[in-house]
Amino acid sequence: MTKKLAIIYGGLDEPEYEQSRAQAQFIADHIDKDRYETVLFDAQKDLVSLLQDAQVDLAFDASLGLLSNKALVKTLLDLIGLPYLGSNPNIVRTTYTRSFIDAVFDDAFMQSDFPNAHTAKKMVITKELYEHFDLREAFDLASKTRELPLFLRSNYQKSSDVQRKVRNTDIFIVGLEQIFEHDDEASLEEWIEGAIVSVPVVGNGSDAFCLPILEHSRKETFVPLRRETLSSNPEQAEAMYATLERAALESYWSYGVKDYGLIHLEWDGRAIVLDVEANPAMGLKSDFVLSAELTEGGFKEILSFILDDTNL
């Protein structure tokens, strides 16, 4: 007997909306039709009544933007008691805010032995702070004692695209002004020179595992991470690759991510955790799908595993 799976799409502006609808259809195309009947739903005002009328068994949140990042769809599903794949709203909202990474890992390190995952030193600069104090003078003073460059970006994942390598006060102020056009918090972090990688993780608890690691290329795309990028010594390269996988799993466990997630790391001889995505995009060109397609059964088999492994 097939189950009815609702795939919910939506976005708060037209580009997000169209991208989310395409993503939902892409996911539906890779679901085993012998086991699941998929129905696409637009995340509009009448979503609850549409879900009730269709009598769906479970849901998949394929929305984008704030609908996804602030777990608006999943919160609604919790409210009406409809089971869904993936992490709960509290975890999704926590991973959306970069500054929570330190607090989550500090708590995890106190309880468990997680030696492989590290975090970059960072501080949050709020819009209120910028408007109330003279940050130009403050950064001039700070730059005399702090090691430059620093890294400036939004404190929210998948939000403002502004990222700045901060070498002086002018770059710092301009970067803040650009970020505050979209967001109310910026993250000022230590600058790390290293390879940026993405590691999809699927499963739950000790049975969770990593999909192939992707490396950020100069063309702003992700490609399979070649072990020789890490070291010319094959044994060392294999050990470094395993450290990245372990750090990704430690990050996944620390946040309590469920079913699937995506961990962004930077490698400089250490595995530095940049971001944890508890509700990653799964569109055609997304990191998650590109990695899943490198496995033997491809994205379709990974989706089947997620559906089989979830505790719904």
Order of alpha helices (4+ residues) and beta strands (2+ residues): beta-alpha-beta-alpha-beta-alpha-alpha-alpha-alpha-beta-beta-alpha-alpha-beta-beta-alpha-beta-beta-beta-beta-beta-alpha-alpha-beta-beta-alpha-alpha
